[in-house]
């Protein structure tokens, strides 16, 4: 577990250099975002999408096209609110104003 957490933190260097980098295994695709993105349901790595703050907060978080939407929410570190959401539309949007999110597309 210690190596997994450290590797997720190392992704921050790639994010700051504008390089898309991800950790991939049989069950998960993990990457960081610091700006809004669009996800296509048929291209998602798994059924579940988890969003976990890497920074102390992620501000202005809006989720559309998800089973559990959010609107301009401030997501603090240390909460489980962003765990195991699901894309329900063909396309889902993650919009954010400030912060860094760990995105985990999961098959399990």
C-alpha positions as a printed Julia matrix, in Angstrom:
108×3 Matrix{Float64}:
   0.0    0.0     0.0
   2.84   2.4     0.81
   4.25   2.09   -2.72
   0.81   2.57   -4.28
   0.21   5.79   -2.34
   3.71   7.06   -3.14
   3.25   6.33   -6.86
  -0.04   8.26   -6.89
   1.79  11.24   -5.36
   4.53  10.94   -7.99
   1.86  11.48  -10.67
   1.78  15.12   -9.49
   5.15  15.78  -11.18
   3.73  14.65  -14.54
   0.55  16.69  -14.02
   2.58  19.83  -13.31
   4.59  19.2   -16.5
   1.35  18.82  -18.54
   2.1   15.15  -19.22
  -0.79  12.7   -19.03
   0.43   9.85  -16.88
  -1.53   7.02  -15.33
  -1.19   3.94  -13.18
  -2.85   0.95  -14.77
  -3.5   -2.56  -13.52
  -6.1   -5.22  -14.18
  -8.75  -3.46  -12.11
  -7.9    0.26  -11.99
  -6.81   3.23  -14.06
  -5.53   6.02  -11.8
  -4.58   9.54  -12.84
  -4.65  13.11  -11.56
  -6.56  16.11  -12.89
  -6.43  19.82  -12.1
  -8.92  20.99  -14.72
 -12.28  19.97  -16.09
 -12.57  16.79  -18.16
 -15.17  14.75  -20.02
 -15.48  10.98  -19.67
 -17.23   8.71  -22.15
 -19.1    5.82  -20.56
 -18.07   3.32  -23.24
 -14.37   4.23  -22.8
 -14.29   4.15  -19.0
 -11.95   1.52  -17.59
 -14.6    0.18  -15.24
 -18.07   0.74  -13.83
 -16.97   2.92  -10.91
 -15.36   6.35  -10.84
 -13.86   7.56   -7.58
 -12.7   11.14   -7.05
 -10.36  11.76   -4.13
  -8.79  15.13   -3.34
  -4.99  15.18   -3.44
  -4.97  18.79   -2.27
  -6.6   19.93    0.98
  -9.74  20.87   -0.99
 -11.05  20.72   -4.52
 -13.21  23.78   -5.08
 -16.09  24.3    -7.46
 -16.55  20.6    -8.17
 -19.51  19.92  -10.44
 -20.37  16.42  -11.65
 -22.9   15.86  -14.43
 -23.82  12.58  -16.08
 -23.09  10.69  -12.86
 -25.41   8.71  -10.59
 -24.45  11.08   -7.76
 -24.12  14.6    -9.21
 -22.57  17.59   -7.46
 -22.97  21.3    -8.1
 -20.17  23.74   -7.26
 -19.15  21.68   -4.22
 -15.99  22.07   -2.17
 -14.68  18.55   -1.62
 -12.29  18.38    1.36
  -9.53  15.84    1.78
 -10.48  13.06    4.18
 -14.04  12.47    3.01
 -15.53   9.44    1.27
 -18.12  11.45   -0.69
 -16.39  10.93   -4.05
 -16.02   7.16   -3.81
 -17.65   4.67   -6.24
 -19.77   6.97   -8.37
 -21.12   5.7   -11.69
 -21.49   7.25  -15.14
 -25.18   7.09  -16.1
 -25.17   9.16  -19.3
 -23.14   8.5   -22.44
 -20.84  11.31  -21.36
 -20.0   12.57  -17.9
 -18.34  15.84  -16.96
 -16.04  16.62  -14.07
 -15.72  20.38  -13.7
 -13.53  22.02  -11.1
 -12.2   25.46  -10.31
  -9.23  24.74   -8.06
  -7.32  21.8    -6.61
  -6.1   18.37   -7.7
  -8.23  15.24   -7.88
  -7.14  11.63   -7.94
  -9.4    9.89  -10.47
  -9.78   6.14  -10.18
 -11.71   4.27  -12.86
 -12.34   0.91  -11.25
 -13.63  -2.51  -12.31
 -13.98  -3.84   -8.77
